[in-house]
Amino acid sequence: MPEIGEEQFAKETLERYSGSAASDFQSNLLLTNFPKYVEYFAKTRGAKILEGSMFKVAHCPKEGISILDFKIGSPAA
């Protein structure tokens, strides 16, 4: 089996975990640990929430922003 490059591995991992094509990510990325922020972002912008095996994400191409709930760490910290 041929090895894939680091960039391809990162792209495939992002797509699997987020449920979104890497090409859908906008140039500005908000990272959050609060799923309600993704829901609010999507609701206020009419964006669809995508969910992969680990993360929720929403994209707003009009504003050039994506938001991703990466679920790492304690939101109470």
N, C-alpha and C positions, 0 to 999 in steps of 0.2 A: 504494500500500500504506500503510495507516495506521500511524503510529508507535505503539510501545507505551511505557508509562511505565517509569520507572526500577525501580520495585518489581516490576513484571511481568517485566522483563528479568532482574533478579536471581533471581527465583523460577525462571524457565525455565532459566537457566544452572545454578543449583544442582541442579535436577532432572536435567538432561542429564548433568552431570559426576558426580553421585553415584548415579544410577540409582534414586533414592528420591523419593517425593513430598515436597514441602516440608512438607506437613501432618504427615508422620511424624516430623519432627525434634522433639526434646524441648526443654524450656526450658533444660537444661544441656547444653552441647556441649563435648566434649573434642576438641581438635585434636592430631593426632600426625603424626609423620613416619616412624613405624615400623609397617609393616603387621601385624607380629606382635601389636601391642597391640590392633588391631581384632579379630584372630582370637581372642586370649585373652579379650577382653571378650565377644565373641559366644559363645564356648564356655562360659564360666562363667555366662552368663545365659540360655542357650538362645535366643539371638537369631540371626536370619538376617543374613548378610552380603550386602549389595547392592553391586553394582559398576556404575558408569556409565562414561562414556568416559574418565574421569580418576581418580576417587576411589573408595575403598572406604568403606562406612559401615555401622554397625549401630546399632539403636535398642533401648532397654530402657524401655518406657513405665512399667513397674512402679516403676522407680527414677527416672524422669524424666530419663534421660541418653541422649544419642547420642554416638557417637565417629566421627570422620572422619579418614582418612589422607589428608592433602592433598598429599603427595609434593613438597613445596617445600623446597629447601635440602638440605644434606648431613647425613645421620644421623650421620656421623662427625665433624661439626664440633663 
